[in-house]
């Protein structure tokens, strides 16, 4: 049995969504941040050696990095679903964006959100983060086109990774901080893409399970 540990206001929303897309039988354990320190509770530290979510337990193994967890879940249960065929241009795009979602794309998003969360607004840092972010969003906008997904014409697991990063930015992730929706609104293909993701039945099931 797969056990998914979810921490409010964290990337673990991704893993619940992926499990719903694949129709998996899983146990969901929810943890709540300390409202004063914003840190994970002892219950999550007992599972994750760094106190971070998502974390999963399966067959005596524990993983605590969302990209690695997506790869692990796909390797065990996807049976070819939600991923492009090997050797195709779509598979290359899938690989590129799977890593970019938590590195190149996520970095300026997190910088802006941390400034918002802490109230520590450094103008030079904000200018750098916004400039880098707009460069990346422009590339995402062009890559998507009016109706596309990150790896091509079909929805794949990489859309869960990228979509959540963009939801962090626009503030529409479940239970997340307000974000910067005005920035996202400048990119119509991205706006339409995020709407398509939110309308997926599996995402709606995941969001319902995670709503307070």
HELIX and SHEET records of a PDB file:
HELIX    1   1 UNK A   13  UNK A   22  1                                  10    
HELIX    2   2 UNK A   42  UNK A   45  1                                   4    
HELIX    3   3 UNK A   66  UNK A   77  1                                  12    
HELIX    4   4 UNK A   89  UNK A  100  1                                  12    
HELIX    5   5 UNK A  104  UNK A  118  1                                  15    
HELIX    6   6 UNK A  123  UNK A  144  1                                  22    
HELIX    7   7 UNK A  157  UNK A  170  1                                  14    
HELIX    8   8 UNK A  181  UNK A  184  1                                   4    
HELIX    9   9 UNK A  188  UNK A  198  1                                  11    
HELIX   10  10 UNK A  201  UNK A  210  1                                  10    
SHEET    1   A 4 UNK A  26  UNK A  31  0                                        
SHEET    2   A 4 UNK A   2  UNK A   7  1                                        
SHEET    3   A 4 UNK A  55  UNK A  58 -1                                        
SHEET    4   A 4 UNK A  61  UNK A  63 -1                                        
END                                                                             
